[in-house]
């Protein structure tokens, strides 16, 4: 995913809205822009974002969701809805499922850990500990240029632009750095 998608989280409980927004912020390419606790707030702020996660139990949620959809905003209802409907995510589903529903083509970078080779995981583990490239090379018995090549492949696989973003994923628990 090459761009950042802004998301509004609307929930009848402010703490729940903030928690969902915080969890979504850990995903590369998703920027929670605001939270709302009323359908009116959701409708007002929702036209300024790419997608809205809307609590089905929020009074007026259905009307606000319909209005936002008419304006071209992607709306995903949180709660029990028709099975298999991409515009509904059960409240018991993972945040990754919500993220995938909010952003078409979303790739959960946390699952990308499985696509890293064992050597790439070793390199990522060492750089996440703050070791510079030359030290990583010495630790692993490879050249600094090879370390840089591994890092480039890691960034591509994780969908991040640089080492800071890759390490942020590790620190946030988004991927495991070790095997």
VENQUIUR-V236638 format. One record per residue. RES is the residue in three letters. SS is DSSP state (a for helix, b for strand, c for the rest). PSI is psi in whole degrees, 0 to 359 (* if undefined). OMEGA is omega in whole degrees, -180 to 180 (999 if undefined). Layout:
<<RES:SS:PSI:OMEGA> <RES:SS:PSI:OMEGA>>
This chain:
<<UNK:c:127:-172> <UNK:c:340:-177> <UNK:c:168:178> <UNK:c:137:179> <UNK:b:126:179> <UNK:b:140:-175> <UNK:b:139:172> <UNK:b:135:176> <UNK:b:120:179> <UNK:b:122:-179> <UNK:c:149:-178> <UNK:c:339:177> <UNK:c:120:-178> <UNK:a:318:-179> <UNK:a:320:178> <UNK:a:317:179> <UNK:a:314:180> <UNK:a:322:178> <UNK:a:317:178> <UNK:a:316:179> <UNK:a:317:180> <UNK:a:319:179> <UNK:a:320:179> <UNK:a:329:-178> <UNK:c:345:180> <UNK:c:353:-179> <UNK:c:132:177> <UNK:c:131:177> <UNK:c:358:179> <UNK:b:126:179> <UNK:b:103:175> <UNK:b:114:-175> <UNK:b:330:-176> <UNK:b:165:170> <UNK:b:155:179> <UNK:b:152:179> <UNK:c:4:175> <UNK:c:157:178> <UNK:a:327:179> <UNK:a:315:177> <UNK:a:317:-179> <UNK:a:316:-179> <UNK:a:320:-179> <UNK:a:310:-177> <UNK:a:336:-174> <UNK:a:333:-180> <UNK:c:353:180> <UNK:c:0:-176> <UNK:c:172:180> <UNK:c:328:-177> <UNK:b:156:179> <UNK:b:129:170> <UNK:b:117:-169> <UNK:b:120:178> <UNK:b:121:-179> <UNK:c:331:-179> <UNK:c:357:179> <UNK:c:123:180> <UNK:c:128:-180> <UNK:c:7:-176> <UNK:a:318:-178> <UNK:a:316:-180> <UNK:a:317:179> <UNK:a:318:179> <UNK:a:317:180> <UNK:a:318:180> <UNK:a:316:180> <UNK:a:321:179> <UNK:a:322:178> <UNK:a:333:178> <UNK:c:2:178> <UNK:c:12:179> <UNK:c:135:176> <UNK:b:125:-179> <UNK:b:130:175> <UNK:b:122:178> <UNK:b:137:176> <UNK:b:121:-179> <UNK:c:189:-180> <UNK:c:127:180> <UNK:c:192:180> <UNK:c:131:180> <UNK:c:138:177> <UNK:c:359:180> <UNK:c:119:-177> <UNK:c:344:179> <UNK:c:9:177> <UNK:b:137:174> <UNK:b:126:179> <UNK:c:147:178> <UNK:c:348:179> <UNK:c:358:-180> <UNK:c:165:180> <UNK:c:161:176> <UNK:a:326:178> <UNK:a:322:178> <UNK:a:318:177> <UNK:a:315:180> <UNK:a:316:-180> <UNK:a:327:178> <UNK:a:325:-179> <UNK:a:323:-173> <UNK:c:103:179> <UNK:c:135:-180> <UNK:c:4:180> <UNK:c:135:177> <UNK:c:121:180> <UNK:c:103:-177> <UNK:a:341:178> <UNK:a:328:178> <UNK:a:349:180> <UNK:a:342:178> <UNK:a:322:-180> <UNK:a:337:-180> <UNK:a:351:178> <UNK:c:140:176> <UNK:c:162:177> <UNK:a:320:180> <UNK:a:320:178> <UNK:a:322:177> <UNK:a:322:177> <UNK:a:314:180> <UNK:a:313:-179> <UNK:a:320:178> <UNK:a:315:-178> <UNK:a:318:179> <UNK:a:330:179> <UNK:a:343:175> <UNK:c:2:176> <UNK:c:9:180> <UNK:c:135:176> <UNK:c:163:-176> <UNK:a:319:-179> <UNK:a:323:179> <UNK:a:320:176> <UNK:a:316:179> <UNK:a:314:179> <UNK:a:316:-179> <UNK:a:322:-175> <UNK:a:354:179> <UNK:c:36:179> <UNK:c:172:-179> <UNK:c:155:176> <UNK:a:326:178> <UNK:a:321:178> <UNK:a:322:176> <UNK:a:314:180> <UNK:a:323:178> <UNK:a:318:177> <UNK:a:316:-179> <UNK:a:318:178> <UNK:a:318:178> <UNK:a:322:178> <UNK:a:313:-179> <UNK:a:317:-180> <UNK:a:315:-178> <UNK:a:325:-180> <UNK:a:348:-179> <UNK:c:35:180> <UNK:c:155:-176> <UNK:c:340:-173> <UNK:c:180:-178> <UNK:a:321:180> <UNK:a:315:180> <UNK:a:321:178> <UNK:a:315:179> <UNK:a:325:177> <UNK:a:320:177> <UNK:a:318:179> <UNK:a:312:-176> <UNK:a:327:-180> <UNK:c:359:-178> <UNK:c:11:-177> <UNK:c:331:175> <UNK:c:156:177> <UNK:c:132:180> <UNK:c:336:-178> <UNK:c:167:-177> <UNK:c:*:999>>
